[in-house]
Amino acid sequence: MLQQTQVSRIVTRYGEFLEQFPTLGHVAQAKPTRVMEAWDGLGYYARARNLHKLAVQITDGGRAVERSLPADPAQLRKLPGIGAYTAGAVASFAYERRSALVDTNVARVLKRAFVPQVDVKSTNGHKVVWQIAESILPRTGRATWTHNQALMELGALVCTARVAHCQRCPVRSLCRSASKPGTAATP
């Protein structure tokens, strides 16, 4: 639900959805239209369709005992609706695996801190930011969990799209955007 949707929009809906579908087996056994109805109002309905497909695949149509999602990001990417970010997030947060993730907030932080001249929306810029994210990962999965969460929070609360609050940024001494006096960080 959080893919491309703000937390404030899904807070109550998440609980309601879990009441209807407490497990992937429940999602798999439901008709796709029922899953879509439960998703109504959240937009990006391909996410609901992919969630249903993923649930069917993981549970063999709801008939088999539910398997866990894979812990390996490459295996996760093979599932419907799972892209690089979601695979990294699941591997890192659910399984404490050493795995990079880059959402909009993380991309902004990495751009400002390391490569202010790069357009992160371009194909090359996207690759550069992912390479940086992978290169700065801590050595262990547990530390990676904290690292990834910190990058996301830094982008959401300090190094925001509208204002880079450099004066209170914990990485300002290393940041290439904040290091030049009199210049503001750019989105």
N, C-alpha and C positions, 0 to 999 in steps of 0.2 A: 504493500500500500504506500510505502514511503518513496517509491521510485517516482521522482518528479512531482511529488506532492508534499506540501508543508505539514509538519507534525500537527499543528493546530487543526487542520482539516480532517485528520483521521483519528484523533484521540478517542472519541466516543465510538466511531464506526468500527474500530479495531476490536473492541470488546464485544460489540454486537455481532460482528462477523464470527468471532471465536465461539460465541454462544451457539450459533447455528452450525458451525463447522469446527468442532474442537480438535480434530485431527485431519491429516491429509486423506485418510481413509474416508472420512465423512465428506470431504470435498469430492473425492473420486466417485463416490456412490451417488452423489447428487447429479441431477440433470444440469447441463451447462447453463440453461436459462435461469435456474434457481441461483447458481453462483453469480451470474450477471445481475440478477435482481438484488442480491445482497450487496453487490458492489455499486449499485446505482448511486449516482451523484458524485462519485470519486473521479470520474473521467478516465482516460487511457484504458478503455475496456479490453484492450489486447492483454493487459496484465491479468485480468480475471480469466480470460480464455486460456492464457498460458498457465496460470495457476491450476486450472482444472486439468489441462493436459499433463502437467508435471505430476499432479496427484495421481492420475490414472496410471502414468508410467511407473511411479515409485511403488504403487500398491497393486499393480497388475489389475487395474480397473476396480480397485476396492475389494477384490476377492482374496488377495494374499495378505499375509501379515505385513504390516507396514514396515518398510525398511527405512533406515535413516537416510537423510541426504548425504551424499558423499562429502568427505572432508577436503578432498583435493580440488583446488580451483579448476584444473583442466577437466576433471570429471563433471564438476558442477556446470561448466559452460556447455556441456552436451545436453543439458536438460532444457525443456521449453521455457523461454522467457528469461533465462539466466545469462546475463552479459558479464563483461569483465568486472564491473564494479560490484554487482551482486555476488558473483563468485568470490571475489576478494573479501567482501563483507561477511559472508557466511563462513568462509574458511577461517577468517581472523576472529570474528566475534563468537561464533558458535563452537568452533573447534580449537581455538587458540593456535591456529596454524600461522606460520610466517608467510603472509600474503599481502601484497599491496592492494590498495583501493584508491580510486580517484573519483570523487564526486565534484560538483561545482565548487564547493567550498575548499576542498583540498587542492583542486587545480589552481584556484586563485592564490592560496597561500604559497604553493610551490612556485608559481609564476613570479609573484612579487619577491619572494625570498631568493630565488636562484636564477631565474631567466626573465627579467622584466621586459625584455625586447621581444619575447616569443608570443605569438598569437595562439593561445591554447585552443581556440576553436578551429584552427587549421589542422589538417591531417598530420603534418609534421610536428606542430606544436603539441598536439594531443600525445603523440609518441614520445616527445621529449619529456613531457610532464610525467607520463607513466614510467619512463626510464628513471627519472629522478626519484619517484615514489618507491620504486623497487630498490634503488641503490642506497636509500637512507633507512631501510628497514632495520630494526634491531635484529640481533642474532637468534632470539628465541620467540616462539609463538606467543607466550604470555606477555612478553614485553611488546610484541607487535600489536596485540590487542590494545594496550594502553596508548601506544604510539599513534595508531590509526584513529582512535577515539579523540586523542588530543589534537591531531591535525584537523579533524572535522569540527571540533568545538572551537578551535582557534579561528577557523574560517567563518563559523557561524556567529561568534560573539565578539571577536577582536578585529580580525582582518576581514571586515565585512565588505560587501560589494559597494555600498554607498560611501562608507568611511573606513579608512584604514587607521585604526587607533594605535598608531606606532608607539606613542608614549607609554602605553601599558602592555606592549607586546613582549612576551618572554624571549622571542628570537630576534629582536630588533638589532642587536649587535652583529648578527650574522646576515641580516636581510639586505639584499642589494637595492631594494626600492627605498628602504628607510635610511640607508647609510649616507645618502647625500643630503646635507643640510639645505633646507628650503625647498625640497621637492616632496611632493605628496606621492604616495603609492597609487598606482593606477589599477583599475579592475582587471 
